[in-house]
Amino acid sequence: MVSVRRSSSVRSSDSAFSQQNARLPEKVEESILVRLEHLTSILLILFERVITTITFILPRSVISLFTSVVRFILNLYTTNDTPYKKLISQEETALNEDWYLRRVESLRTAQTFDDLCYLNGFVSENHMVMTKDNYSLTLHRLNPEDNGFKSNGKVVFLQHGLLMSSEVWCVRVNKDDNIPFRLCELGYDVFLGNNRGNKYSCKQRDLNVKDRKFWDFSIDEFAVYDMPACVDYVLNFKKASSLTFIAFSQGCSQILASLSINRELNEKIDKLILIAPATTPKRLSNWLINSIVHFQPKMMFFLFGRKILMESISRWCGIVYPPFFVKLIDIPNSILFDWQGRNIDVLQKLVSYFHLYSTTSVKCVVHWFQIIRSNKFQMYQDSTLFDPFEYPIHVAMRVPEVLLIYGMSDSLVDIDVMLDQLPSFDSVKVDYVKDGPEDTAETTIGEKKLQQLKEEDGSPAFVPEPDTDNVKVNETRVTSSEETENRSKLHIIGVENYEHLDLIWGRNIQTAIIRNMLDFLGE
């Protein structure tokens, strides 16, 4: 009998082959699951289109019937918010008798930025900016002197986020919670930007808003054209050398991208405030949104077209019973982003949500999906043949003072990724603000980098105290004696239990945001 001894290389090859064969069923199962998710996502999107079409052709009497049914159902749910309960149960009487509810309704139904200012006792100006590619952008201005306040000679520019307009900054029921009004009262000349394609910036010299080419823009155009044009216009108009820039969500991405490719822009911004900066969203909690994120651009354009994204939302605002519209926003936010919205009062939502949406291009959202898939803050990728250009924020941004405020329960902001993208600073200060309802479980989205910053200084890790409310815990790497006027400074503030929208519409914005912002500005 002759025995044949197999070599170790043959045995290892057989072992690898058997392992590969064992994994084949798993790969097939995973591929089938992904295809099913994509198919389900497509069917849901098409179903929404069908429902929308049917709803918009229904007679007004049928819509009124549905409104009565929805109102009856909402009345069955108990709530601790007495004004809200009063509004649902006895709407007409409540609006006549309750000044607070009248104010809520007035703010909700305000049609323009000027209307919102008027309701708060302010007057505003409209300015038009022409970009190098011939888009007309509207800026709103709050001149302190026209509103009865002494000017301090300083200029502030505010930029909104994705699918928004300048209105989102001025919809707080409590006037003092509106950042632009507070700054104007302190003497700042306040300018508010509007992205190309939204309700205030829908003009182009050579194109009609109905043309597909009008909507052929992404984050790149905001960075290359819009941000520099707006900043230059304001500085030329004011004959100033620099200004303070305040941005929310995608507004942060736009200015950071612009700073990284427009080196001279860095000299024109002396202080930068980033609120909920979502340059590279990482954690998406739902299979539906993850499925849509992985659609190829051709599929997205097939499903949503190449012009306006979700144009029907504006029409839904006009026909849906307002308290039910709040539910229609809260439920998708919870499903898609795991936002619970517990830090925003329901009456505040009733106002804010009706001013939340403004138009943008489908291409802009396709760009965001590319960023999420690659986990890189990159330019729009037209072809898979070449790698896209990644915005060089780390090496090119040179704004001397930066305040970064993020919600520690915000699924769209990964603070570790954000800090890796920023340049090095001579001084880094980290604060935490304890806020939010006590029954909200804290979910910290990315703390590794911050922990490293603390360990470098030997500072103890932050441990929340359950009996402390709205207390700021300070950890500093560089002492004040080491700081000089020409040192670059980064101040990071994490707000416990705060989600994305909480940072502009949250219950305790005075403590969590405005007070820290004014401290940063030296007020």
C-alpha positions, 0 to 999 in steps of 0.5 A: 500500500502506498500512502500519499502525503499531501503538502501543507500548501495543498491542505491550506488551499483546500481549507481556504476553498472549503471556507470560501464555499461555506461562506457562499450561502451567506453571501447569496443570502446577503445579496438577496436581502440587499435586493429586497431592501432596494425593491421595498424602498423603491415600492415605498417611494412609488407608493408615496407618489401615488398617495400624493397624487390621489390626495391632491386631486381630492375635493376640498370636502373630502379633505375636510372630512379627513381633517375632522377624523384626524382631529378627533383621533388626536383628541383621544391622546392625552398630553401634559401640554395644556395649550396644545390640548386646548388648541386641538379640542377648541381651536377657534375659541382658543385662538380668540382667547389665548394670546400665546396660541394666537402668536403660535398660529401667526408664526406658523402661517407667516409666509415670508422672512419679513413677516416673521421679523414683523411679528417679532417687532423687527424690520428687515432688508432684502439684498441680492447677490449675483454669483459668478455662474449667474445665480441670484441669491437673496440675503436678508439683513437685520440692521441694528440702527433701523431696529432701534439699537446702537451698532457695535460695528460688527457683522455676522452672517448666518447660513441655514442647512439642507432643505431649509431657508433663512426662516429657520433662524427666526421661528422660535415662539419666544422672541429671545430664543431667536439667534438673529434677533438677539445679535441684532439687539446687541448691535450686530449687523446681521445677514442671513443667507439663502442657498441657490434653489430655495424659495428666496434664491430661485433666479438665474440669468440664463435659465428658467427655474423649470429648466433641468439645468437650473437644478444641476448643482450640488454642495460643490456649487455652494462652496465654489460660488455661493459662499464666497459671493455672499461673504464678499458682498456683505464685506463690500457693502459694509466696507468691513475687512472680516465677519463672524460666520454662524452655520447650521448643519449643511451650512457648516459643510458649505463654509468648511468646503469653501474655506478649503478651496478658497484660501483668501476666504479664510482672511475674511472670517475672524470667527466661525461658529459651527452648529451640528456640523454634518460634513460626513454623516456616519450613523444611519439607524434605519435599513430604509434610509441606508438602502436609499443611500446605496442607490446609484445616481441613475436610480435616484434621478429615475425615482425623484427626477433631476430637478426639485427634491420632494416638491410635494412637501410644500403642498402637504403643508397647505392641506394637512391638519397642522397637528397631524403634519407635526406627526408626519414629520416626527415619525419619519425623523424617528424611523430614519434618523432615530430622532425622538424630538423630546427636547422641542415643545410640541407648539414649537414644532407646530411653528418650526415644522411649517418653516422647515422645508424649502426646495433644493436639487435632487443632485444635492442629496445624491452628493450627500449619499456619495459622501456617506458611502465613501465616508469622505467629505468629497466633491460630487463624483460624476464618474466611477472611473476616477476618485473624487477630490476630497475637500482639504479642510485639515490643511487649508482652513485657517480661521483663527477662532472656531466654536463647534457645538454638537448634540451628543445624541445627534446621529448625523454628527460623528464628532471624531470624524469631524475633529479629524477633518479640522486643522490643528489648533494651538488651544483646544477647550472642551465643554459639556452642557447637561440638558434634555429630559431626564427620561432620555437615555444618553446616546453618545455619537463618537467620543474617542477623539475627545477622550484623547484630547482629555487624556493628553491633558490628564483631565478626568473623563466626564461623568454626568451628575444626575442631580445637576441641571444645565451645568457646564463641565469645563475641561481645558488643555491650555491654560489662559496664561498660555494663550495669546492674541495670535493663537488659534483656538477651538472650543468644542461644546457637546450638549447631552441628549440633544439631537440635530434640530434641538440645537436651533429649536430645543427647549433650553437653547438659552443655556445650551447654545446662545449663552455659549455663543455670546461668550465666544463672541465676547458679549 
